[in-house]
Amino acid sequence: MALERLDKILASQGIGSRREVAALIRRGKVTVDGQALLRQEQKVDPEAAEICVDGKPLFVKKYLYLMMNKPSGVLSAARDSRARTVVDLLPPELFRKGLFPAGRLDKDTTGLLIITDDGELAHRMLAPKSHIYKLYEAQLDNPVDEDDVEAFAKGVPLKDFVCLPARLEPCAGNTARVQVREGKFHQVKRMFAARGKTVLALTRLQMGGLKLDPTLKPGESRELTEEELALIFS
């Protein structure tokens, strides 16, 4: 049993700032197991106690796992003093302190992004030994050919390293899909550039077995289910 301060629990669940939840507690708006607690420093077990705010049960979640359809022009960062970040786009009901993007997408790259406050999960996702493939769709200035497919399969040599083998699939027109299990800086764009092609637009569609929810508009996000979370590692 791990006891935590009541105000800390409420703030961690996005109810408000520590000052705001303290005011709620003092006004008797928070009950624990049916009893109003009026002191913010009182400690309770968030996993065992029934906590209600304004009569509504609070289902305490240790960690939050979100899927976002990242739009172009936004940084994959928790905070930045000069530019808007993916965390800035979260609606109030999904925001809480400590959230960060698990992995990065370039500022102009769009698509599937996981946002969480679970550092251990993020480490597992990004660890090379996890071999999590990421599927991207690229709009190019020229179509890919079989020589490109073979080069990607062998591992494209770049100036500072040789990429691990990747799966390249030509699509209609100047579109192609590529699966990589690395995530180095501008890697997909550099791989295509090494083959004489320029990426005009890039979207991440899938991570492991988890696909981008097609109902999410750019900038929108939602919570992941436990089943979806497991798909990342499948």
Phi and psi restraints in degrees (value plus and minus 20) as a CYANA .aco file:
   2 ALA   PHI    -131.6   -91.6
   2 ALA   PSI      94.5   134.5
   3 LEU   PHI    -108.1   -68.1
   3 LEU   PSI     118.3   158.3
   4 GLU   PHI    -153.9  -113.9
   4 GLU   PSI     135.4   175.4
   5 ARG   PHI     -81.4   -41.4
   5 ARG   PSI     121.0   161.0
   6 LEU   PHI     -82.4   -42.4
   6 LEU   PSI     -62.9   -22.9
   7 ASP   PHI     -86.4   -46.4
   7 ASP   PSI     -54.4   -14.4
   8 LYS   PHI     -86.3   -46.3
   8 LYS   PSI     -60.8   -20.8
   9 ILE   PHI     -81.7   -41.7
   9 ILE   PSI     -68.4   -28.4
  10 LEU   PHI     -84.0   -44.0
  10 LEU   PSI     -62.1   -22.1
  11 ALA   PHI     -84.4   -44.4
  11 ALA   PSI     -56.8   -16.8
  12 SER   PHI     -87.6   -47.6
  12 SER   PSI     -40.7    -0.7
  13 GLN   PHI    -117.2   -77.2
  13 GLN   PSI      -9.5    30.5
  14 GLY   PHI      59.9    99.9
  14 GLY   PSI      -3.0    37.0
  15 ILE   PHI     -90.5   -50.5
  15 ILE   PSI     -50.5   -10.5
  16 GLY   PHI     144.0   184.0
  16 GLY   PSI    -197.6  -157.6
  17 SER   PHI     -91.5   -51.5
  17 SER   PSI     149.3   189.3
  18 ARG   PHI     -78.9   -38.9
  18 ARG   PSI     -58.4   -18.4
  19 ARG   PHI     -87.1   -47.1
  19 ARG   PSI     -61.6   -21.6
  20 GLU   PHI     -87.1   -47.1
  20 GLU   PSI     -62.9   -22.9
  21 VAL   PHI     -91.5   -51.5
  21 VAL   PSI     -49.7    -9.7
  22 ALA   PHI     -82.3   -42.3
  22 ALA   PSI     -58.9   -18.9
  23 ALA   PHI     -86.0   -46.0
  23 ALA   PSI     -60.1   -20.1
  24 LEU   PHI     -80.6   -40.6
  24 LEU   PSI     -63.0   -23.0
  25 ILE   PHI     -84.4   -44.4
  25 ILE   PSI     -65.2   -25.2
  26 ARG   PHI     -82.7   -42.7
  26 ARG   PSI     -50.1   -10.1
  27 ARG   PHI    -105.3   -65.3
  27 ARG   PSI     -15.6    24.4
  28 GLY   PHI      56.1    96.1
  28 GLY   PSI       1.1    41.1
  29 LYS   PHI    -104.7   -64.7
  29 LYS   PSI     -27.9    12.1
  30 VAL   PHI    -136.5   -96.5
  30 VAL   PSI     106.4   146.4
  31 THR   PHI    -138.3   -98.3
  31 THR   PSI     128.6   168.6
  32 VAL   PHI    -146.3  -106.3
  32 VAL   PSI      97.0   137.0
  33 ASP   PHI      33.9    73.9
  33 ASP   PSI      20.6    60.6
  34 GLY   PHI      65.6   105.6
  34 GLY   PSI     -23.7    16.3
  35 GLN   PHI    -134.6   -94.6
  35 GLN   PSI     111.9   151.9
  36 ALA   PHI     -92.1   -52.1
  36 ALA   PSI     106.8   146.8
  37 LEU   PHI    -123.4   -83.4
  37 LEU   PSI     108.5   148.5
  38 LEU   PHI    -125.2   -85.2
  38 LEU   PSI     -20.8    19.2
  39 ARG   PHI    -136.9   -96.9
  39 ARG   PSI     105.5   145.5
  40 GLN   PHI     -88.0   -48.0
  40 GLN   PSI     -44.2    -4.2
  41 GLU   PHI    -103.9   -63.9
  41 GLU   PSI     -27.5    12.5
  42 GLN   PHI     -80.2   -40.2
  42 GLN   PSI     121.9   161.9
  43 LYS   PHI    -126.3   -86.3
  43 LYS   PSI     119.1   159.1
  44 VAL   PHI    -157.7  -117.7
  44 VAL   PSI     146.9   186.9
  45 ASP   PHI    -113.7   -73.7
  45 ASP   PSI      87.9   127.9
  46 PRO   PHI     -85.3   -45.3
  46 PRO   PSI     -40.8    -0.8
  47 GLU   PHI    -108.6   -68.6
  47 GLU   PSI     -45.0    -5.0
  48 ALA   PHI    -124.3   -84.3
  48 ALA   PSI     -49.4    -9.4
  49 ALA   PHI    -102.5   -62.5
  49 ALA   PSI     131.7   171.7
  50 GLU   PHI    -115.7   -75.7
  50 GLU   PSI      86.7   126.7
  51 ILE   PHI    -123.0   -83.0
  51 ILE   PSI     109.9   149.9
  52 CYS   PHI    -145.1  -105.1
  52 CYS   PSI     122.1   162.1
  53 VAL   PHI    -140.6  -100.6
  53 VAL   PSI      99.0   139.0
  54 ASP   PHI      34.6    74.6
  54 ASP   PSI      16.5    56.5
  55 GLY   PHI      63.6   103.6
  55 GLY   PSI     -25.5    14.5
  56 LYS   PHI    -120.0   -80.0
  56 LYS   PSI     109.2   149.2
  57 PRO   PHI     -81.6   -41.6
  57 PRO   PSI     121.4   161.4
  58 LEU   PHI    -126.6   -86.6
  58 LEU   PSI      95.9   135.9
  59 PHE   PHI    -112.5   -72.5
  59 PHE   PSI      80.6   120.6
  60 VAL   PHI     -92.5   -52.5
  60 VAL   PSI     108.4   148.4
  61 LYS   PHI    -135.4   -95.4
  61 LYS   PSI     105.2   145.2
  62 LYS   PHI     -83.7   -43.7
  62 LYS   PSI     -63.1   -23.1
  63 TYR   PHI    -149.6  -109.6
  63 TYR   PSI     136.3   176.3
  64 LEU   PHI    -137.9   -97.9
  64 LEU   PSI     116.2   156.2
  65 TYR   PHI    -147.0  -107.0
  65 TYR   PSI      97.5   137.5
  66 LEU   PHI    -141.4  -101.4
  66 LEU   PSI     124.4   164.4
  67 MET   PHI    -125.5   -85.5
  67 MET   PSI     110.2   150.2
  68 MET   PHI    -142.5  -102.5
  68 MET   PSI     123.2   163.2
  69 ASN   PHI    -112.5   -72.5
  69 ASN   PSI      73.1   113.1
  70 LYS   PHI     -86.4   -46.4
  70 LYS   PSI     109.4   149.4
  71 PRO   PHI    -105.9   -65.9
  71 PRO   PSI     147.0   187.0
  72 SER   PHI     -92.7   -52.7
  72 SER   PSI     131.4   171.4
  73 GLY   PHI      66.9   106.9
  73 GLY   PSI     -11.9    28.1
  74 VAL   PHI    -141.6  -101.6
  74 VAL   PSI     118.7   158.7
  75 LEU   PHI     -98.4   -58.4
  75 LEU   PSI     121.2   161.2
  76 SER   PHI    -104.6   -64.6
  76 SER   PSI      61.3   101.3
  77 ALA   PHI    -174.1  -134.1
  77 ALA   PSI     142.7   182.7
  78 ALA   PHI     -98.2   -58.2
  78 ALA   PSI     -56.5   -16.5
  79 ARG   PHI    -177.2  -137.2
  79 ARG   PSI     131.7   171.7
  80 ASP   PHI    -176.5  -136.5
  80 ASP   PSI     113.7   153.7
  81 SER   PHI     -96.3   -56.3
  81 SER   PSI     -34.0     6.0
  82 ARG   PHI    -136.0   -96.0
  82 ARG   PSI     -32.6     7.4
  83 ALA   PHI    -164.2  -124.2
  83 ALA   PSI     138.8   178.8
  84 ARG   PHI     -95.8   -55.8
  84 ARG   PSI     120.1   160.1
  85 THR   PHI    -134.5   -94.5
  85 THR   PSI     149.0   189.0
  86 VAL   PHI     -83.2   -43.2
  86 VAL   PSI     -54.3   -14.3
  87 VAL   PHI     -87.0   -47.0
  87 VAL   PSI     -52.2   -12.2
  88 ASP   PHI     -82.9   -42.9
  88 ASP   PSI     -44.1    -4.1
  89 LEU   PHI    -102.3   -62.3
  89 LEU   PSI     -32.4     7.6
  90 LEU   PHI     -87.1   -47.1
  90 LEU   PSI     117.4   157.4
  91 PRO   PHI     -89.3   -49.3
  91 PRO   PSI     137.0   177.0
  92 PRO   PHI     -74.0   -34.0
  92 PRO   PSI     -55.6   -15.6
  93 GLU   PHI     -91.9   -51.9
  93 GLU   PSI     -34.0     6.0
  94 LEU   PHI    -129.2   -89.2
  94 LEU   PSI     -24.9    15.1
  95 PHE   PHI    -109.5   -69.5
  95 PHE   PSI     120.1   160.1
  96 ARG   PHI    -176.7  -136.7
  96 ARG   PSI     140.8   180.8
  97 LYS   PHI     -82.3   -42.3
  97 LYS   PSI     127.2   167.2
  98 GLY   PHI      73.7   113.7
  98 GLY   PSI     -25.0    15.0
  99 LEU   PHI     -93.2   -53.2
  99 LEU   PSI     123.4   163.4
 100 PHE   PHI    -173.4  -133.4
 100 PHE   PSI     137.0   177.0
 101 PRO   PHI     -95.7   -55.7
 101 PRO   PSI     110.4   150.4
 102 ALA   PHI    -105.5   -65.5
 102 ALA   PSI      74.0   114.0
 103 GLY   PHI      74.8   114.8
 103 GLY   PSI     148.2   188.2
 104 ARG   PHI    -144.8  -104.8
 104 ARG   PSI     131.5   171.5
 105 LEU   PHI    -141.7  -101.7
 105 LEU   PSI     120.8   160.8
 106 ASP   PHI     -75.0   -35.0
 106 ASP   PSI     138.6   178.6
 107 LYS   PHI     -74.9   -34.9
 107 LYS   PSI     -58.6   -18.6
 108 ASP   PHI    -116.9   -76.9
 108 ASP   PSI     -14.7    25.3
 109 THR   PHI    -111.9   -71.9
 109 THR   PSI     120.5   160.5
 110 THR   PHI    -133.9   -93.9
 110 THR   PSI     155.1   195.1
 111 GLY   PHI      88.5   128.5
 111 GLY   PSI    -173.3  -133.3
 112 LEU   PHI     -85.0   -45.0
 112 LEU   PSI     103.7   143.7
 113 LEU   PHI    -160.1  -120.1
 113 LEU   PSI     115.1   155.1
 114 ILE   PHI    -119.5   -79.5
 114 ILE   PSI     109.5   149.5
 115 ILE   PHI    -139.2   -99.2
 115 ILE   PSI     111.5   151.5
 116 THR   PHI    -173.9  -133.9
 116 THR   PSI     153.6   193.6
 117 ASP   PHI    -140.1  -100.1
 117 ASP   PSI      -3.4    36.6
 118 ASP   PHI    -119.8   -79.8
 118 ASP   PSI      77.3   117.3
 119 GLY   PHI     -84.9   -44.9
 119 GLY   PSI     -54.2   -14.2
 120 GLU   PHI     -85.9   -45.9
 120 GLU   PSI     -61.7   -21.7
 121 LEU   PHI     -83.7   -43.7
 121 LEU   PSI     -62.9   -22.9
 122 ALA   PHI     -80.7   -40.7
 122 ALA   PSI     -60.6   -20.6
 123 HIS   PHI     -82.6   -42.6
 123 HIS   PSI     -63.8   -23.8
 124 ARG   PHI     -81.0   -41.0
 124 ARG   PSI     -62.0   -22.0
 125 MET   PHI     -82.5   -42.5
 125 MET   PSI     -58.4   -18.4
 126 LEU   PHI    -113.2   -73.2
 126 LEU   PSI     -32.2     7.8
 127 ALA   PHI     -85.9   -45.9
 127 ALA   PSI     109.8   149.8
 128 PRO   PHI     -75.4   -35.4
 128 PRO   PSI     -53.5   -13.5
 129 LYS   PHI     -89.2   -49.2
 129 LYS   PSI     -34.4     5.6
 130 SER   PHI     -93.6   -53.6
 130 SER   PSI     -43.1    -3.1
 131 HIS   PHI      33.4    73.4
 131 HIS   PSI      22.7    62.7
 132 ILE   PHI    -103.0   -63.0
 132 ILE   PSI      96.4   136.4
 133 TYR   PHI     -98.2   -58.2
 133 TYR   PSI     122.3   162.3
 134 LYS   PHI    -136.7   -96.7
 134 LYS   PSI     110.4   150.4
 135 LEU   PHI    -121.8   -81.8
 135 LEU   PSI     105.8   145.8
 136 TYR   PHI    -140.3  -100.3
 136 TYR   PSI     130.0   170.0
 137 GLU   PHI    -134.4   -94.4
 137 GLU   PSI     107.0   147.0
 138 ALA   PHI    -136.6   -96.6
 138 ALA   PSI     114.8   154.8
 139 GLN   PHI    -117.1   -77.1
 139 GLN   PSI     103.7   143.7
 140 LEU   PHI    -136.5   -96.5
 140 LEU   PSI     145.1   185.1
 141 ASP   PHI     -99.4   -59.4
 141 ASP   PSI     -39.3     0.7
 142 ASN   PHI    -163.0  -123.0
 142 ASN   PSI     132.7   172.7
 143 PRO   PHI     -92.0   -52.0
 143 PRO   PSI     134.6   174.6
 144 VAL   PHI    -106.3   -66.3
 144 VAL   PSI     138.7   178.7
 145 ASP   PHI    -149.5  -109.5
 145 ASP   PSI    -197.1  -157.1
 146 GLU   PHI     -85.2   -45.2
 146 GLU   PSI     -50.7   -10.7
 147 ASP   PHI     -83.3   -43.3
 147 ASP   PSI     -57.7   -17.7
 148 ASP   PHI     -86.1   -46.1
 148 ASP   PSI     -63.0   -23.0
 149 VAL   PHI     -78.5   -38.5
 149 VAL   PSI     -64.6   -24.6
 150 GLU   PHI     -87.4   -47.4
 150 GLU   PSI     -59.4   -19.4
 151 ALA   PHI     -84.5   -44.5
 151 ALA   PSI     -61.9   -21.9
 152 PHE   PHI     -84.3   -44.3
 152 PHE   PSI     -59.9   -19.9
 153 ALA   PHI     -85.3   -45.3
 153 ALA   PSI     -51.7   -11.7
 154 LYS   PHI    -100.1   -60.1
 154 LYS   PSI     -48.4    -8.4
 155 GLY   PHI      91.3   131.3
 155 GLY   PSI      89.6   129.6
 156 VAL   PHI     -94.4   -54.4
 156 VAL   PSI     104.0   144.0
 157 PRO   PHI     -98.5   -58.5
 157 PRO   PSI     106.3   146.3
 158 LEU   PHI    -130.0   -90.0
 158 LEU   PSI     158.8   198.8
 159 LYS   PHI     -82.1   -42.1
 159 LYS   PSI     -59.3   -19.3
 160 ASP   PHI    -128.3   -88.3
 160 ASP   PSI     -29.9    10.1
 161 PHE   PHI    -186.8  -146.8
 161 PHE   PSI     146.4   186.4
 162 VAL   PHI    -124.3   -84.3
 162 VAL   PSI     105.6   145.6
 163 CYS   PHI     -87.2   -47.2
 163 CYS   PSI     129.5   169.5
 164 LEU   PHI     -86.5   -46.5
 164 LEU   PSI     134.5   174.5
 165 PRO   PHI     -72.2   -32.2
 165 PRO   PSI     118.4   158.4
 166 ALA   PHI    -150.8  -110.8
 166 ALA   PSI     137.2   177.2
 167 ARG   PHI    -121.6   -81.6
 167 ARG   PSI     101.3   141.3
 168 LEU   PHI    -135.9   -95.9
 168 LEU   PSI     109.1   149.1
 169 GLU   PHI    -146.0  -106.0
 169 GLU   PSI      94.6   134.6
 170 PRO   PHI     -86.1   -46.1
 170 PRO   PSI     120.5   160.5
 171 CYS   PHI    -141.6  -101.6
 171 CYS   PSI    -190.0  -150.0
 172 ALA   PHI     -84.1   -44.1
 172 ALA   PSI     123.4   163.4
 173 GLY   PHI      42.5    82.5
 173 GLY   PSI    -152.9  -112.9
 174 ASN   PHI    -119.2   -79.2
 174 ASN   PSI       9.6    49.6
 175 THR   PHI    -124.4   -84.4
 175 THR   PSI     125.3   165.3
 176 ALA   PHI    -166.8  -126.8
 176 ALA   PSI     134.1   174.1
 177 ARG   PHI    -135.9   -95.9
 177 ARG   PSI     118.6   158.6
 178 VAL   PHI    -155.5  -115.5
 178 VAL   PSI     117.6   157.6
 179 GLN   PHI    -131.6   -91.6
 179 GLN   PSI     104.7   144.7
 180 VAL   PHI    -149.0  -109.0
 180 VAL   PSI     135.0   175.0
 181 ARG   PHI    -137.0   -97.0
 181 ARG   PSI      -5.8    34.2
 182 GLU   PHI    -131.0   -91.0
 182 GLU   PSI     150.0   190.0
 183 GLY   PHI    -165.6  -125.6
 183 GLY   PSI      24.3    64.3
 184 LYS   PHI     -97.6   -57.6
 184 LYS   PSI     142.8   182.8
 185 PHE   PHI     -75.0   -35.0
 185 PHE   PSI     102.2   142.2
 186 HIS   PHI      34.6    74.6
 186 HIS   PSI       7.8    47.8
 187 GLN   PHI     -80.2   -40.2
 187 GLN   PSI     -71.2   -31.2
 188 VAL   PHI     -81.0   -41.0
 188 VAL   PSI     -62.5   -22.5
 189 LYS   PHI     -83.7   -43.7
 189 LYS   PSI     -59.1   -19.1
 190 ARG   PHI     -90.1   -50.1
 190 ARG   PSI     -54.4   -14.4
 191 MET   PHI     -83.3   -43.3
 191 MET   PSI     -65.2   -25.2
 192 PHE   PHI     -87.5   -47.5
 192 PHE   PSI     -58.0   -18.0
 193 ALA   PHI     -82.0   -42.0
 193 ALA   PSI     -56.0   -16.0
 194 ALA   PHI     -85.0   -45.0
 194 ALA   PSI     -40.5    -0.5
 195 ARG   PHI    -120.4   -80.4
 195 ARG   PSI      -7.5    32.5
 196 GLY   PHI      60.3   100.3
 196 GLY   PSI       3.3    43.3
 197 LYS   PHI    -146.9  -106.9
 197 LYS   PSI     124.7   164.7
 198 THR   PHI    -126.2   -86.2
 198 THR   PSI     111.6   151.6
 199 VAL   PHI    -101.8   -61.8
 199 VAL   PSI     100.6   140.6
 200 LEU   PHI    -111.1   -71.1
 200 LEU   PSI     -50.6   -10.6
 201 ALA   PHI    -175.6  -135.6
 201 ALA   PSI     124.5   164.5
 202 LEU   PHI    -158.8  -118.8
 202 LEU   PSI     111.5   151.5
 203 THR   PHI    -151.3  -111.3
 203 THR   PSI     112.6   152.6
 204 ARG   PHI    -110.4   -70.4
 204 ARG   PSI     105.2   145.2
 205 LEU   PHI    -122.8   -82.8
 205 LEU   PSI     -44.9    -4.9
 206 GLN   PHI    -177.9  -137.9
 206 GLN   PSI     126.5   166.5
 207 MET   PHI    -150.4  -110.4
 207 MET   PSI      97.6   137.6
 208 GLY   PHI      39.1    79.1
 208 GLY   PSI    -146.0  -106.0
 209 GLY   PHI    -116.2   -76.2
 209 GLY   PSI     -16.7    23.3
 210 LEU   PHI    -110.9   -70.9
 210 LEU   PSI     101.5   141.5
 211 LYS   PHI    -121.5   -81.5
 211 LYS   PSI     130.7   170.7
 212 LEU   PHI     -82.8   -42.8
 212 LEU   PSI     109.7   149.7
 213 ASP   PHI     -85.1   -45.1
 213 ASP   PSI      96.2   136.2
 214 PRO   PHI     -87.4   -47.4
 214 PRO   PSI     -33.9     6.1
 215 THR   PHI    -103.4   -63.4
 215 THR   PSI     -31.8     8.2
 216 LEU   PHI     -99.7   -59.7
 216 LEU   PSI     102.1   142.1
 217 LYS   PHI     -99.5   -59.5
 217 LYS   PSI     139.0   179.0
 218 PRO   PHI     -72.3   -32.3
 218 PRO   PSI     108.1   148.1
 219 GLY   PHI      73.9   113.9
 219 GLY   PSI     -33.5     6.5
 220 GLU   PHI    -106.3   -66.3
 220 GLU   PSI     137.1   177.1
 221 SER   PHI    -168.2  -128.2
 221 SER   PSI     142.7   182.7
 222 ARG   PHI    -175.5  -135.5
 222 ARG   PSI     144.8   184.8
 223 GLU   PHI     -92.9   -52.9
 223 GLU   PSI     127.5   167.5
 224 LEU   PHI    -107.5   -67.5
 224 LEU   PSI     125.0   165.0
 225 THR   PHI    -100.8   -60.8
 225 THR   PSI     145.3   185.3
 226 GLU   PHI     -81.0   -41.0
 226 GLU   PSI     -57.3   -17.3
 227 GLU   PHI     -85.3   -45.3
 227 GLU   PSI     -61.9   -21.9
 228 GLU   PHI     -85.9   -45.9
 228 GLU   PSI     -59.1   -19.1
 229 LEU   PHI     -80.6   -40.6
 229 LEU   PSI     -61.1   -21.1
 230 ALA   PHI     -87.2   -47.2
 230 ALA   PSI     -47.5    -7.5
 231 LEU   PHI     -83.4   -43.4
 231 LEU   PSI     -47.7    -7.7
 232 ILE   PHI     -77.6   -37.6
 232 ILE   PSI     -55.1   -15.1
 233 PHE   PHI    -120.3   -80.3
 233 PHE   PSI     -11.7    28.3
